[in-house]
Amino acid sequence: MAGLVLTNVYLEDTQKKALAKKAKADGTNISAEMRRAVDVYLAGMNEDDLRLLDEATKQAKVEIDEMNQILDNGLKRANKFFAEIEALKAAA
């Protein structure tokens, strides 16, 4: 990490409390959360971008969960099929 520079920032009380809560949940601290937010801002992300990304992520999770269910069902059918083959071999 590059050298850090002490910077005073005035936050609203609700902002500081929310940052502290997020930092605690993430296992970081307020400074780390602020640096992360500044990095996102400097990368050109805005609230609409973040909202769209959040929606896309949630939709992707739904679709991945559906695909996993399809794959799990296919695996169950395949295992059943192979078990039947082994039973037929054993009976022969």
N, CA, C and O atoms as a CHARMM CRD file, in Angstrom:
* protein
*
  368
    1    1 MET  N      0.84500  -1.17000   0.00000 PROA 1      0.00000
    2    1 MET  CA     0.00000   0.00000   0.00000 PROA 1      0.00000
    3    1 MET  C      0.88900   1.23100   0.00000 PROA 1      0.00000
    4    1 MET  O      1.90000   1.28700   0.69900 PROA 1      0.00000
    5    2 ALA  N      0.49500   2.21500  -0.79500 PROA 2      0.00000
    6    2 ALA  CA     1.25200   3.46300  -0.84300 PROA 2      0.00000
    7    2 ALA  C      1.12700   4.18100   0.49500 PROA 2      0.00000
    8    2 ALA  O      0.26900   3.85700   1.31500 PROA 2      0.00000
    9    3 GLY  N      1.99000   5.14500   0.69100 PROA 3      0.00000
   10    3 GLY  CA     1.93400   5.90700   1.92700 PROA 3      0.00000
   11    3 GLY  C      0.58200   6.57600   2.10800 PROA 3      0.00000
   12    3 GLY  O     -0.02300   7.04900   1.14600 PROA 3      0.00000
   13    4 LEU  N      0.12600   6.61100   3.32100 PROA 4      0.00000
   14    4 LEU  CA    -1.15700   7.23300   3.61800 PROA 4      0.00000
   15    4 LEU  C     -0.93100   8.66600   4.07700 PROA 4      0.00000
   16    4 LEU  O      0.07300   8.97600   4.71800 PROA 4      0.00000
   17    5 VAL  N     -1.87300   9.52600   3.74200 PROA 5      0.00000
   18    5 VAL  CA    -1.80200  10.93000   4.11800 PROA 5      0.00000
   19    5 VAL  C     -3.00900  11.23700   4.98300 PROA 5      0.00000
   20    5 VAL  O     -4.14300  10.94700   4.60100 PROA 5      0.00000
   21    6 LEU  N     -2.77200  11.81700   6.13900 PROA 6      0.00000
   22    6 LEU  CA    -3.86000  12.19500   7.03500 PROA 6      0.00000
   23    6 LEU  C     -4.69000  13.28600   6.37500 PROA 6      0.00000
   24    6 LEU  O     -4.16300  14.31500   5.95100 PROA 6      0.00000
   25    7 THR  N     -5.99700  13.04600   6.29500 PROA 7      0.00000
   26    7 THR  CA    -6.92100  14.00200   5.68600 PROA 7      0.00000
   27    7 THR  C     -8.14700  14.12400   6.57300 PROA 7      0.00000
   28    7 THR  O     -8.73000  13.11700   6.97600 PROA 7      0.00000
   29    8 ASN  N     -8.53300  15.33600   6.87200 PROA 8      0.00000
   30    8 ASN  CA    -9.73900  15.55800   7.65500 PROA 8      0.00000
   31    8 ASN  C    -10.93500  15.63400   6.71500 PROA 8      0.00000
   32    8 ASN  O    -10.91000  16.34900   5.71400 PROA 8      0.00000
   33    9 VAL  N    -11.96600  14.89600   7.04700 PROA 9      0.00000
   34    9 VAL  CA   -13.19400  14.90000   6.25600 PROA 9      0.00000
   35    9 VAL  C    -14.36200  15.08500   7.21600 PROA 9      0.00000
   36    9 VAL  O    -14.45200  14.40500   8.23800 PROA 9      0.00000
   37   10 TYR  N    -15.24500  16.00100   6.88100 PROA 10     0.00000
   38   10 TYR  CA   -16.43200  16.21100   7.69300 PROA 10     0.00000
   39   10 TYR  C    -17.56100  15.33500   7.15600 PROA 10     0.00000
   40   10 TYR  O    -17.94100  15.43800   5.99000 PROA 10     0.00000
   41   11 LEU  N    -18.08100  14.48500   8.01200 PROA 11     0.00000
   42   11 LEU  CA   -19.18800  13.60600   7.65000 PROA 11     0.00000
   43   11 LEU  C    -20.40400  13.94900   8.48900 PROA 11     0.00000
   44   11 LEU  O    -20.29100  14.45900   9.60300 PROA 11     0.00000
   45   12 GLU  N    -21.55200  13.66200   7.93700 PROA 12     0.00000
   46   12 GLU  CA   -22.76500  13.76400   8.74200 PROA 12     0.00000
   47   12 GLU  C    -22.72800  12.61500   9.74900 PROA 12     0.00000
   48   12 GLU  O    -22.11400  11.57800   9.49600 PROA 12     0.00000
   49   13 ASP  N    -23.37900  12.80400  10.86900 PROA 13     0.00000
   50   13 ASP  CA   -23.38900  11.78800  11.92100 PROA 13     0.00000
   51   13 ASP  C    -23.89800  10.44900  11.38200 PROA 13     0.00000
   52   13 ASP  O    -23.34700   9.39600  11.70000 PROA 13     0.00000
   53   14 THR  N    -24.93800  10.49700  10.57400 PROA 14     0.00000
   54   14 THR  CA   -25.49900   9.24500  10.02900 PROA 14     0.00000
   55   14 THR  C    -24.50700   8.56100   9.09500 PROA 14     0.00000
   56   14 THR  O    -24.44400   7.33200   9.05000 PROA 14     0.00000
   57   15 GLN  N    -23.73300   9.34500   8.34900 PROA 15     0.00000
   58   15 GLN  CA   -22.72800   8.76200   7.46200 PROA 15     0.00000
   59   15 GLN  C    -21.65000   8.04300   8.26400 PROA 15     0.00000
   60   15 GLN  O    -21.25900   6.92400   7.93200 PROA 15     0.00000
   61   16 LYS  N    -21.17800   8.69000   9.31600 PROA 16     0.00000
   62   16 LYS  CA   -20.11300   8.09300  10.12200 PROA 16     0.00000
   63   16 LYS  C    -20.60800   6.80700  10.78800 PROA 16     0.00000
   64   16 LYS  O    -19.89100   5.80700  10.82300 PROA 16     0.00000
   65   17 LYS  N    -21.82900   6.83800  11.31200 PROA 17     0.00000
   66   17 LYS  CA   -22.38000   5.64000  11.94900 PROA 17     0.00000
   67   17 LYS  C    -22.53100   4.50600  10.94000 PROA 17     0.00000
   68   17 LYS  O    -22.22400   3.35300  11.24100 PROA 17     0.00000
   69   18 ALA  N    -23.00500   4.83800   9.74600 PROA 18     0.00000
   70   18 ALA  CA   -23.16700   3.81500   8.70700 PROA 18     0.00000
   71   18 ALA  C    -21.81400   3.24600   8.28500 PROA 18     0.00000
   72   18 ALA  O    -21.68100   2.04000   8.08000 PROA 18     0.00000
   73   19 LEU  N    -20.81300   4.11600   8.15600 PROA 19     0.00000
   74   19 LEU  CA   -19.46600   3.65100   7.81400 PROA 19     0.00000
   75   19 LEU  C    -18.90100   2.74200   8.90600 PROA 19     0.00000
   76   19 LEU  O    -18.28500   1.71600   8.61800 PROA 19     0.00000
   77   20 ALA  N    -19.11600   3.12800  10.14300 PROA 20     0.00000
   78   20 ALA  CA   -18.62000   2.31600  11.26000 PROA 20     0.00000
   79   20 ALA  C    -19.28900   0.94400  11.26100 PROA 20     0.00000
   80   20 ALA  O    -18.63200  -0.06900  11.50000 PROA 20     0.00000
   81   21 LYS  N    -20.58700   0.91200  10.99400 PROA 21     0.00000
   82   21 LYS  CA   -21.33100  -0.35500  10.94700 PROA 21     0.00000
   83   21 LYS  C    -20.82400  -1.23800   9.80800 PROA 21     0.00000
   84   21 LYS  O    -20.62900  -2.44100   9.98800 PROA 21     0.00000
   85   22 LYS  N    -20.60900  -0.63300   8.62600 PROA 22     0.00000
   86   22 LYS  CA   -20.10700  -1.38500   7.47800 PROA 22     0.00000
   87   22 LYS  C    -18.69300  -1.88700   7.74200 PROA 22     0.00000
   88   22 LYS  O    -18.36400  -3.02900   7.42200 PROA 22     0.00000
   89   23 ALA  N    -17.86600  -1.03800   8.32000 PROA 23     0.00000
   90   23 ALA  CA   -16.48500  -1.43000   8.61900 PROA 23     0.00000
   91   23 ALA  C    -16.47000  -2.61300   9.57900 PROA 23     0.00000
   92   23 ALA  O    -15.70100  -3.55600   9.39300 PROA 23     0.00000
   93   24 LYS  N    -17.29900  -2.56600  10.58500 PROA 24     0.00000
   94   24 LYS  CA   -17.35900  -3.66700  11.55200 PROA 24     0.00000
   95   24 LYS  C    -17.80100  -4.95200  10.86400 PROA 24     0.00000
   96   24 LYS  O    -17.23500  -6.01900  11.10300 PROA 24     0.00000
   97   25 ALA  N    -18.81700  -4.84400  10.00500 PROA 25     0.00000
   98   25 ALA  CA   -19.31300  -6.02400   9.28800 PROA 25     0.00000
   99   25 ALA  C    -18.26000  -6.59300   8.34400 PROA 25     0.00000
  100   25 ALA  O    -18.17800  -7.80800   8.15900 PROA 25     0.00000
  101   26 ASP  N    -17.45100  -5.71200   7.74500 PROA 26     0.00000
  102   26 ASP  CA   -16.42000  -6.14300   6.78500 PROA 26     0.00000
  103   26 ASP  C    -15.09400  -6.48300   7.45900 PROA 26     0.00000
  104   26 ASP  O    -14.17300  -6.97200   6.80500 PROA 26     0.00000
  105   27 GLY  N    -14.99100  -6.22700   8.77300 PROA 27     0.00000
  106   27 GLY  CA   -13.74400  -6.49300   9.48000 PROA 27     0.00000
  107   27 GLY  C    -12.65200  -5.49300   9.12400 PROA 27     0.00000
  108   27 GLY  O    -11.46400  -5.81300   9.16500 PROA 27     0.00000
  109   28 THR  N    -13.06800  -4.28000   8.77400 PROA 28     0.00000
  110   28 THR  CA   -12.08900  -3.23900   8.43200 PROA 28     0.00000
  111   28 THR  C    -12.24500  -2.07600   9.40700 PROA 28     0.00000
  112   28 THR  O    -12.62800  -2.27000  10.56100 PROA 28     0.00000
  113   29 ASN  N    -11.94900  -0.87400   8.93800 PROA 29     0.00000
  114   29 ASN  CA   -12.15800   0.31700   9.75500 PROA 29     0.00000
  115   29 ASN  C    -12.71800   1.42100   8.85900 PROA 29     0.00000
  116   29 ASN  O    -12.78300   1.26900   7.63900 PROA 29     0.00000
  117   30 ILE  N    -13.11700   2.52000   9.47100 PROA 30     0.00000
  118   30 ILE  CA   -13.73600   3.60900   8.71400 PROA 30     0.00000
  119   30 ILE  C    -12.79200   4.13700   7.63400 PROA 30     0.00000
  120   30 ILE  O    -13.23300   4.42500   6.52100 PROA 30     0.00000
  121   31 SER  N    -11.52400   4.26400   7.94100 PROA 31     0.00000
  122   31 SER  CA   -10.56900   4.77000   6.95200 PROA 31     0.00000
  123   31 SER  C    -10.50200   3.87000   5.72500 PROA 31     0.00000
  124   31 SER  O    -10.49000   4.35400   4.59300 PROA 31     0.00000
  125   32 ALA  N    -10.46000   2.57300   5.94800 PROA 32     0.00000
  126   32 ALA  CA   -10.40800   1.63000   4.81600 PROA 32     0.00000
  127   32 ALA  C    -11.67400   1.72800   3.97300 PROA 32     0.00000
  128   32 ALA  O    -11.61300   1.68200   2.74500 PROA 32     0.00000
  129   33 GLU  N    -12.81500   1.86200   4.63400 PROA 33     0.00000
  130   33 GLU  CA   -14.07800   1.98300   3.89800 PROA 33     0.00000
  131   33 GLU  C    -14.10800   3.27700   3.08900 PROA 33     0.00000
  132   33 GLU  O    -14.60400   3.29400   1.96200 PROA 33     0.00000
  133   34 MET  N    -13.58400   4.34800   3.65100 PROA 34     0.00000
  134   34 MET  CA   -13.55400   5.61700   2.92100 PROA 34     0.00000
  135   34 MET  C    -12.60400   5.53800   1.72800 PROA 34     0.00000
  136   34 MET  O    -12.91300   6.05200   0.65200 PROA 34     0.00000
  137   35 ARG  N    -11.45000   4.89700   1.91500 PROA 35     0.00000
  138   35 ARG  CA   -10.51500   4.74300   0.78500 PROA 35     0.00000
  139   35 ARG  C    -11.16700   3.91700  -0.32000 PROA 35     0.00000
  140   35 ARG  O    -11.01800   4.22900  -1.50200 PROA 35     0.00000
  141   36 ARG  N    -11.88400   2.87000   0.06100 PROA 36     0.00000
  142   36 ARG  CA   -12.58000   2.03800  -0.92700 PROA 36     0.00000
  143   36 ARG  C    -13.62000   2.86800  -1.67900 PROA 36     0.00000
  144   36 ARG  O    -13.73400   2.76200  -2.90000 PROA 36     0.00000
  145   37 ALA  N    -14.37600   3.69100  -0.95700 PROA 37     0.00000
  146   37 ALA  CA   -15.39800   4.53100  -1.59100 PROA 37     0.00000
  147   37 ALA  C    -14.75700   5.54300  -2.54600 PROA 37     0.00000
  148   37 ALA  O    -15.27700   5.79100  -3.63400 PROA 37     0.00000
  149   38 VAL  N    -13.64300   6.11500  -2.14100 PROA 38     0.00000
  150   38 VAL  CA   -12.94000   7.07400  -3.00200 PROA 38     0.00000
  151   38 VAL  C    -12.43100   6.36400  -4.25600 PROA 38     0.00000
  152   38 VAL  O    -12.50800   6.92000  -5.35100 PROA 38     0.00000
  153   39 ASP  N    -11.91300   5.14700  -4.11000 PROA 39     0.00000
  154   39 ASP  CA   -11.44700   4.39200  -5.28000 PROA 39     0.00000
  155   39 ASP  C    -12.58600   4.14200  -6.26700 PROA 39     0.00000
  156   39 ASP  O    -12.40300   4.26900  -7.47800 PROA 39     0.00000
  157   40 VAL  N    -13.75400   3.78800  -5.74800 PROA 40     0.00000
  158   40 VAL  CA   -14.91600   3.56300  -6.61300 PROA 40     0.00000
  159   40 VAL  C    -15.28700   4.85300  -7.33000 PROA 40     0.00000
  160   40 VAL  O    -15.55000   4.84800  -8.53200 PROA 40     0.00000
  161   41 TYR  N    -15.30700   5.95400  -6.59300 PROA 41     0.00000
  162   41 TYR  CA   -15.63200   7.25200  -7.17800 PROA 41     0.00000
  163   41 TYR  C    -14.61700   7.62800  -8.26100 PROA 41     0.00000
  164   41 TYR  O    -14.99500   8.07300  -9.34500 PROA 41     0.00000
  165   42 LEU  N    -13.34700   7.44800  -7.96600 PROA 42     0.00000
  166   42 LEU  CA   -12.30000   7.80900  -8.92800 PROA 42     0.00000
  167   42 LEU  C    -12.32500   6.90900 -10.15800 PROA 42     0.00000
  168   42 LEU  O    -11.88200   7.31600 -11.23200 PROA 42     0.00000
  169   43 ALA  N    -12.83500   5.69900 -10.01200 PROA 43     0.00000
  170   43 ALA  CA   -12.94900   4.78700 -11.15300 PROA 43     0.00000
  171   43 ALA  C    -14.11300   5.17800 -12.06400 PROA 43     0.00000
  172   43 ALA  O    -14.29700   4.60200 -13.13600 PROA 43     0.00000
  173   44 GLY  N    -14.89600   6.16800 -11.61800 PROA 44     0.00000
  174   44 GLY  CA   -15.97800   6.66000 -12.46100 PROA 44     0.00000
  175   44 GLY  C    -17.32600   6.01600 -12.19600 PROA 44     0.00000
  176   44 GLY  O    -18.27600   6.23800 -12.94600 PROA 44     0.00000
  177   45 MET  N    -17.42100   5.22800 -11.14900 PROA 45     0.00000
  178   45 MET  CA   -18.69600   4.60100 -10.81800 PROA 45     0.00000
  179   45 MET  C    -19.61200   5.64200 -10.17800 PROA 45     0.00000
  180   45 MET  O    -19.17100   6.49100  -9.40300 PROA 45     0.00000
  181   46 ASN  N    -20.88600   5.55500 -10.52000 PROA 46     0.00000
  182   46 ASN  CA   -21.85600   6.43500  -9.86500 PROA 46     0.00000
  183   46 ASN  C    -22.97100   5.57200  -9.27700 PROA 46     0.00000
  184   46 ASN  O    -22.94700   4.34900  -9.41200 PROA 46     0.00000
  185   47 GLU  N    -23.93100   6.19700  -8.63700 PROA 47     0.00000
  186   47 GLU  CA   -24.98800   5.44200  -7.96500 PROA 47     0.00000
  187   47 GLU  C    -25.79000   4.58300  -8.93500 PROA 47     0.00000
  188   47 GLU  O    -26.17000   3.46000  -8.60300 PROA 47     0.00000
  189   48 ASP  N    -26.04900   5.10600 -10.13400 PROA 48     0.00000
  190   48 ASP  CA   -26.78900   4.31300 -11.12500 PROA 48     0.00000
  191   48 ASP  C    -25.98800   3.08400 -11.54500 PROA 48     0.00000
  192   48 ASP  O    -26.54200   1.99400 -11.68500 PROA 48     0.00000
  193   49 ASP  N    -24.67600   3.26600 -11.74700 PROA 49     0.00000
  194   49 ASP  CA   -23.81600   2.12900 -12.10200 PROA 49     0.00000
  195   49 ASP  C    -23.85200   1.06800 -11.01200 PROA 49     0.00000
  196   49 ASP  O    -23.97100  -0.12300 -11.30000 PROA 49     0.00000
  197   50 LEU  N    -23.74900   1.50200  -9.76300 PROA 50     0.00000
  198   50 LEU  CA   -23.75700   0.55900  -8.64500 PROA 50     0.00000
  199   50 LEU  C    -25.10100  -0.15500  -8.53600 PROA 50     0.00000
  200   50 LEU  O    -25.14700  -1.35200  -8.25100 PROA 50     0.00000
  201   51 ARG  N    -26.20100   0.57700  -8.76400 PROA 51     0.00000
  202   51 ARG  CA   -27.53400  -0.03600  -8.72100 PROA 51     0.00000
  203   51 ARG  C    -27.66900  -1.08500  -9.81900 PROA 51     0.00000
  204   51 ARG  O    -28.15900  -2.18700  -9.57500 PROA 51     0.00000
  205   52 LEU  N    -27.22800  -0.73700 -11.04200 PROA 52     0.00000
  206   52 LEU  CA   -27.29600  -1.68900 -12.15000 PROA 52     0.00000
  207   52 LEU  C    -26.42700  -2.91600 -11.87500 PROA 52     0.00000
  208   52 LEU  O    -26.83200  -4.04600 -12.15200 PROA 52     0.00000
  209   53 LEU  N    -25.24800  -2.69100 -11.33700 PROA 53     0.00000
  210   53 LEU  CA   -24.35800  -3.79700 -11.00800 PROA 53     0.00000
  211   53 LEU  C    -24.98500  -4.69600  -9.95000 PROA 53     0.00000
  212   53 LEU  O    -24.89500  -5.92000 -10.04200 PROA 53     0.00000
  213   54 ASP  N    -25.61100  -4.10300  -8.96200 PROA 54     0.00000
  214   54 ASP  CA   -26.27200  -4.86200  -7.90900 PROA 54     0.00000
  215   54 ASP  C    -27.41000  -5.69900  -8.48800 PROA 54     0.00000
  216   54 ASP  O    -27.53600  -6.88100  -8.16700 PROA 54     0.00000
  217   55 GLU  N    -28.23900  -5.09200  -9.33900 PROA 55     0.00000
  218   55 GLU  CA   -29.34000  -5.83200  -9.96500 PROA 55     0.00000
  219   55 GLU  C    -28.81700  -6.97200 -10.82400 PROA 55     0.00000
  220   55 GLU  O    -29.35400  -8.07900 -10.78700 PROA 55     0.00000
  221   56 ALA  N    -27.77200  -6.70600 -11.59400 PROA 56     0.00000
  222   56 ALA  CA   -27.20500  -7.74100 -12.46100 PROA 56     0.00000
  223   56 ALA  C    -26.61600  -8.88000 -11.64100 PROA 56     0.00000
  224   56 ALA  O    -26.73800 -10.04600 -12.01400 PROA 56     0.00000
  225   57 THR  N    -25.98500  -8.54700 -10.53500 PROA 57     0.00000
  226   57 THR  CA   -25.40400  -9.57000  -9.66200 PROA 57     0.00000
  227   57 THR  C    -26.49400 -10.45400  -9.07100 PROA 57     0.00000
  228   57 THR  O    -26.35400 -11.67600  -9.02500 PROA 57     0.00000
  229   58 LYS  N    -27.57500  -9.83500  -8.62100 PROA 58     0.00000
  230   58 LYS  CA   -28.69200 -10.60400  -8.05700 PROA 58     0.00000
  231   58 LYS  C    -29.32000 -11.51000  -9.11100 PROA 58     0.00000
  232   58 LYS  O    -29.64100 -12.66400  -8.82800 PROA 58     0.00000
  233   59 GLN  N    -29.49700 -10.99100 -10.32600 PROA 59     0.00000
  234   59 GLN  CA   -30.06100 -11.80200 -11.40400 PROA 59     0.00000
  235   59 GLN  C    -29.12000 -12.94800 -11.77100 PROA 59     0.00000
  236   59 GLN  O    -29.57200 -14.06600 -12.01500 PROA 59     0.00000
  237   60 ALA  N    -27.83100 -12.68100 -11.80900 PROA 60     0.00000
  238   60 ALA  CA   -26.85800 -13.73400 -12.11300 PROA 60     0.00000
  239   60 ALA  C    -26.91500 -14.83400 -11.06000 PROA 60     0.00000
  240   60 ALA  O    -26.80600 -16.01300 -11.39700 PROA 60     0.00000
  241   61 LYS  N    -27.08500 -14.46800  -9.79400 PROA 61     0.00000
  242   61 LYS  CA   -27.17300 -15.47300  -8.73200 PROA 61     0.00000
  243   61 LYS  C    -28.39200 -16.35800  -8.93200 PROA 61     0.00000
  244   61 LYS  O    -28.31100 -17.57600  -8.77100 PROA 61     0.00000
  245   62 VAL  N    -29.53200 -15.74600  -9.28500 PROA 62     0.00000
  246   62 VAL  CA   -30.74800 -16.52500  -9.54600 PROA 62     0.00000
  247   62 VAL  C    -30.49300 -17.51700 -10.68500 PROA 62     0.00000
  248   62 VAL  O    -30.84600 -18.69200 -10.57900 PROA 62     0.00000
  249   63 GLU  N    -29.88700 -17.04600 -11.75900 PROA 63     0.00000
  250   63 GLU  CA   -29.63600 -17.90300 -12.91900 PROA 63     0.00000
  251   63 GLU  C    -28.61300 -18.99500 -12.60600 PROA 63     0.00000
  252   63 GLU  O    -28.76100 -20.12900 -13.06100 PROA 63     0.00000
  253   64 ILE  N    -27.59200 -18.66700 -11.84500 PROA 64     0.00000
  254   64 ILE  CA   -26.59100 -19.67100 -11.45800 PROA 64     0.00000
  255   64 ILE  C    -27.22700 -20.72600 -10.56200 PROA 64     0.00000
  256   64 ILE  O    -26.95000 -21.91600 -10.71100 PROA 64     0.00000
  257   65 ASP  N    -28.07700 -20.29600  -9.63000 PROA 65     0.00000
  258   65 ASP  CA   -28.76800 -21.25300  -8.76500 PROA 65     0.00000
  259   65 ASP  C    -29.64900 -22.19100  -9.58700 PROA 65     0.00000
  260   65 ASP  O    -29.71000 -23.39000  -9.31100 PROA 65     0.00000
  261   66 GLU  N    -30.33600 -21.64600 -10.60200 PROA 66     0.00000
  262   66 GLU  CA   -31.16600 -22.47400 -11.48600 PROA 66     0.00000
  263   66 GLU  C    -30.30100 -23.47600 -12.25300 PROA 66     0.00000
  264   66 GLU  O    -30.66000 -24.64800 -12.37100 PROA 66     0.00000
  265   67 MET  N    -29.16600 -23.01600 -12.77200 PROA 67     0.00000
  266   67 MET  CA   -28.26600 -23.92100 -13.50300 PROA 67     0.00000
  267   67 MET  C    -27.72700 -25.01500 -12.59500 PROA 67     0.00000
  268   67 MET  O    -27.62900 -26.17400 -12.99800 PROA 67     0.00000
  269   68 ASN  N    -27.37800 -24.64200 -11.37000 PROA 68     0.00000
  270   68 ASN  CA   -26.88600 -25.64100 -10.41500 PROA 68     0.00000
  271   68 ASN  C    -27.94600 -26.70200 -10.13600 PROA 68     0.00000
  272   68 ASN  O    -27.62600 -27.88400 -10.01500 PROA 68     0.00000
  273   69 GLN  N    -29.20600 -26.28300 -10.03500 PROA 69     0.00000
  274   69 GLN  CA   -30.28900 -27.23700  -9.79600 PROA 69     0.00000
  275   69 GLN  C    -30.43000 -28.18500 -10.98600 PROA 69     0.00000
  276   69 GLN  O    -30.61000 -29.38900 -10.80600 PROA 69     0.00000
  277   70 ILE  N    -30.34800 -27.64700 -12.18500 PROA 70     0.00000
  278   70 ILE  CA   -30.42400 -28.48600 -13.39400 PROA 70     0.00000
  279   70 ILE  C    -29.26900 -29.48300 -13.40300 PROA 70     0.00000
  280   70 ILE  O    -29.46800 -30.66600 -13.67900 PROA 70     0.00000
  281   71 LEU  N    -28.06500 -29.00800 -13.10200 PROA 71     0.00000
  282   71 LEU  CA   -26.89900 -29.89400 -13.08300 PROA 71     0.00000
  283   71 LEU  C    -27.02200 -30.95500 -11.98800 PROA 71     0.00000
  284   71 LEU  O    -26.67400 -32.11600 -12.20400 PROA 71     0.00000
  285   72 ASP  N    -27.51300 -30.55800 -10.81900 PROA 72     0.00000
  286   72 ASP  CA   -27.70100 -31.53300  -9.73700 PROA 72     0.00000
  287   72 ASP  C    -28.70300 -32.61200 -10.13900 PROA 72     0.00000
  288   72 ASP  O    -28.49500 -33.79400  -9.86300 PROA 72     0.00000
  289   73 ASN  N    -29.79000 -32.20200 -10.79300 PROA 73     0.00000
  290   73 ASN  CA   -30.78200 -33.17700 -11.24900 PROA 73     0.00000
  291   73 ASN  C    -30.18800 -34.11300 -12.29800 PROA 73     0.00000
  292   73 ASN  O    -30.45100 -35.31600 -12.28500 PROA 73     0.00000
  293   74 GLY  N    -29.38900 -33.56000 -13.20200 PROA 74     0.00000
  294   74 GLY  CA   -28.73800 -34.39100 -14.20800 PROA 74     0.00000
  295   74 GLY  C    -27.77400 -35.38900 -13.58600 PROA 74     0.00000
  296   74 GLY  O    -27.69600 -36.54000 -14.01600 PROA 74     0.00000
  297   75 LEU  N    -27.03800 -34.94100 -12.56900 PROA 75     0.00000
  298   75 LEU  CA   -26.11000 -35.82900 -11.87900 PROA 75     0.00000
  299   75 LEU  C    -26.85400 -36.95700 -11.18000 PROA 75     0.00000
  300   75 LEU  O    -26.39700 -38.10000 -11.19100 PROA 75     0.00000
  301   76 LYS  N    -27.98700 -36.65000 -10.57600 PROA 76     0.00000
  302   76 LYS  CA   -28.78900 -37.68600  -9.92000 PROA 76     0.00000
  303   76 LYS  C    -29.27200 -38.71600 -10.93000 PROA 76     0.00000
  304   76 LYS  O    -29.22300 -39.92000 -10.67900 PROA 76     0.00000
  305   77 ARG  N    -29.74100 -38.22500 -12.08200 PROA 77     0.00000
  306   77 ARG  CA   -30.19900 -39.16100 -13.13400 PROA 77     0.00000
  307   77 ARG  C    -29.03600 -40.01200 -13.64100 PROA 77     0.00000
  308   77 ARG  O    -29.18600 -41.21500 -13.85700 PROA 77     0.00000
  309   78 ALA  N    -27.88400 -39.38400 -13.82800 PROA 78     0.00000
  310   78 ALA  CA   -26.72200 -40.13100 -14.31200 PROA 78     0.00000
  311   78 ALA  C    -26.29300 -41.17900 -13.29800 PROA 78     0.00000
  312   78 ALA  O    -25.99600 -42.31500 -13.66800 PROA 78     0.00000
  313   79 ASN  N    -26.25900 -40.81000 -12.02200 PROA 79     0.00000
  314   79 ASN  CA   -25.88800 -41.78200 -10.99200 PROA 79     0.00000
  315   79 ASN  C    -26.87100 -42.94100 -10.94000 PROA 79     0.00000
  316   79 ASN  O    -26.47300 -44.09300 -10.77100 PROA 79     0.00000
  317   80 LYS  N    -28.15100 -42.63500 -11.08600 PROA 80     0.00000
  318   80 LYS  CA   -29.17500 -43.69100 -11.10000 PROA 80     0.00000
  319   80 LYS  C    -28.95800 -44.60500 -12.30800 PROA 80     0.00000
  320   80 LYS  O    -29.03600 -45.82800 -12.19300 PROA 80     0.00000
  321   81 PHE  N    -28.68600 -44.00200 -13.45800 PROA 81     0.00000
  322   81 PHE  CA   -28.44400 -44.77600 -14.67400 PROA 81     0.00000
  323   81 PHE  C    -27.24300 -45.70500 -14.50100 PROA 81     0.00000
  324   81 PHE  O    -27.31400 -46.88500 -14.84400 PROA 81     0.00000
  325   82 PHE  N    -26.14500 -45.17400 -13.97100 PROA 82     0.00000
  326   82 PHE  CA   -24.95100 -46.00000 -13.78500 PROA 82     0.00000
  327   82 PHE  C    -25.17500 -47.09100 -12.73600 PROA 82     0.00000
  328   82 PHE  O    -24.63100 -48.18900 -12.85300 PROA 82     0.00000
  329   83 ALA  N    -25.96600 -46.79100 -11.72700 PROA 83     0.00000
  330   83 ALA  CA   -26.29000 -47.80900 -10.72300 PROA 83     0.00000
  331   83 ALA  C    -27.10300 -48.93700 -11.35800 PROA 83     0.00000
  332   83 ALA  O    -26.89700 -50.10800 -11.03600 PROA 83     0.00000
  333   84 GLU  N    -28.02400 -48.59100 -12.25900 PROA 84     0.00000
  334   84 GLU  CA   -28.82500 -49.60600 -12.95600 PROA 84     0.00000
  335   84 GLU  C    -27.92400 -50.45500 -13.86200 PROA 84     0.00000
  336   84 GLU  O    -28.10200 -51.67000 -13.95100 PROA 84     0.00000
  337   85 ILE  N    -26.97300 -49.82500 -14.52200 PROA 85     0.00000
  338   85 ILE  CA   -26.03000 -50.56600 -15.39300 PROA 85     0.00000
  339   85 ILE  C    -25.23500 -51.55700 -14.55000 PROA 85     0.00000
  340   85 ILE  O    -25.07500 -52.71800 -14.92700 PROA 85     0.00000
  341   86 GLU  N    -24.73600 -51.08600 -13.39900 PROA 86     0.00000
  342   86 GLU  CA   -23.95600 -51.97300 -12.53700 PROA 86     0.00000
  343   86 GLU  C    -24.81700 -53.12000 -12.02800 PROA 86     0.00000
  344   86 GLU  O    -24.33900 -54.24800 -11.91000 PROA 86     0.00000
  345   87 ALA  N    -26.08200 -52.84300 -11.72700 PROA 87     0.00000
  346   87 ALA  CA   -26.98100 -53.90900 -11.27300 PROA 87     0.00000
  347   87 ALA  C    -27.21000 -54.92500 -12.37000 PROA 87     0.00000
  348   87 ALA  O    -27.25900 -56.12600 -12.10700 PROA 87     0.00000
  349   88 LEU  N    -27.35100 -54.44900 -13.61100 PROA 88     0.00000
  350   88 LEU  CA   -27.53200 -55.36300 -14.73300 PROA 88     0.00000
  351   88 LEU  C    -26.27500 -56.21300 -14.96700 PROA 88     0.00000
  352   88 LEU  O    -26.37800 -57.40400 -15.26000 PROA 88     0.00000
  353   89 LYS  N    -25.10500 -55.60900 -14.84000 PROA 89     0.00000
  354   89 LYS  CA   -23.84600 -56.34100 -14.99000 PROA 89     0.00000
  355   89 LYS  C    -23.73300 -57.41500 -13.91300 PROA 89     0.00000
  356   89 LYS  O    -23.32400 -58.54400 -14.18500 PROA 89     0.00000
  357   90 ALA  N    -24.10000 -57.05000 -12.69500 PROA 90     0.00000
  358   90 ALA  CA   -23.98900 -57.99200 -11.58100 PROA 90     0.00000
  359   90 ALA  C    -24.96600 -59.15000 -11.74300 PROA 90     0.00000
  360   90 ALA  O    -24.67900 -60.26900 -11.31700 PROA 90     0.00000
  361   91 ALA  N    -26.11500 -58.88900 -12.35500 PROA 91     0.00000
  362   91 ALA  CA   -27.11700 -59.93400 -12.52900 PROA 91     0.00000
  363   91 ALA  C    -26.76900 -60.86200 -13.70600 PROA 91     0.00000
  364   91 ALA  O    -27.29000 -61.97400 -13.80400 PROA 91     0.00000
  365   92 ALA  N    -25.90400 -60.40000 -14.57200 PROA 92     0.00000
  366   92 ALA  CA   -25.57800 -61.20400 -15.77500 PROA 92     0.00000
  367   92 ALA  C    -24.59700 -62.29800 -15.49600 PROA 92     0.00000
  368   92 ALA  O    -24.23300 -63.04800 -16.40200 PROA 92     0.00000
